[in-house]
């Protein structure tokens, strides 16, 4: 956890300091929203889930372990909120319709190996992956979480996380015929 996050978390846990929590939200909301948008492919649903994530984080601030990264803890909450929403929506068939419609959200990357331009069409690349592979790849490449943090967030064993990353990169390279793609 960064020193700034650690200080803010301490203030929230000990004093229930709303201003400190607001600062944490401002620092991390774009990563949480982007992660959820990539998973849901529905900006409105992602924004709702992000809001629920921060409400849950506020309620559970005293459960964050000392020494753990706030960002990883927060992403675990976001991941669980997505899974909860997914399971609920799956019963009614609504989420599957949303997942079939790709959005045009792109994530800035230094070099897109297909177009040579400055952004990578993440939904296009991630659409060929399974739900678990897509989630792990987003946490690894977009949110910069370590393998062990992804394991903690997703509840998957560490070896499975590594396999999903390796397999996901392989599938993307093979499907899009990327030979020298460092980022994948």
Residue pairs with C-beta under 8 A, 6 or more apart in sequence:
1 9
1 67
1 68
1 69
1 70
1 71
2 70
4 27
5 24
5 27
5 69
5 70
5 71
6 70
8 20
8 21
8 23
8 24
9 20
9 24
9 61
9 64
9 70
11 17
11 20
12 20
12 21
12 24
12 58
12 61
13 61
13 62
13 64
21 58
21 61
24 57
24 70
25 54
28 70
28 71
28 74
29 50
29 54
31 71
31 75
31 142
31 143
32 50
32 53
32 54
32 74
32 75
32 78
33 46
33 47
33 50
34 105
34 107
34 142
35 75
35 78
35 79
35 138
35 139
35 142
35 143
36 45
36 46
36 47
36 49
36 50
36 53
36 78
36 81
36 82
37 43
37 46
37 103
37 105
38 105
38 107
38 122
38 123
38 126
38 134
38 138
38 142
39 46
39 82
39 134
39 135
39 138
40 46
40 49
40 82
40 85
40 95
40 98
40 99
41 98
41 99
41 101
41 102
41 103
41 123
42 98
42 103
43 103
43 105
45 85
45 98
49 78
49 81
49 82
49 85
50 78
52 81
53 74
53 77
53 78
53 81
56 77
56 81
57 73
57 74
57 77
60 77
64 70
64 73
65 73
69 149
71 143
71 145
72 145
72 149
72 152
72 153
75 139
75 143
75 145
75 149
75 153
76 152
76 153
76 154
79 135
79 139
79 153
79 154
82 135
85 95
86 95
89 95
89 96
90 96
102 123
102 124
102 127
103 123
104 123
105 122
105 123
106 119
106 120
106 121
106 122
107 119
107 120
107 122
107 142
108 118
108 119
108 120
109 118
109 119
109 120
109 183
110 118
110 183
111 118
111 183
112 118
112 119
112 120
112 121
113 120
113 176
113 178
113 180
113 181
113 183
113 184
114 121
114 176
114 178
120 183
122 138
122 142
125 172
125 176
125 184
126 134
126 137
126 138
128 171
128 172
128 175
129 137
129 168
129 171
129 172
132 154
132 156
132 164
133 164
133 167
133 168
133 171
134 168
135 154
136 150
136 154
136 156
136 161
136 164
136 165
136 168
137 164
137 165
137 168
137 169
139 145
139 149
139 150
139 153
139 154
140 147
140 150
140 165
141 183
145 153
147 158
147 161
147 162
147 165
148 158
150 156
150 161
151 157
151 158
151 160
151 161
154 161
156 164
169 184
172 178
172 181
172 184
173 179
173 181
173 184
178 184
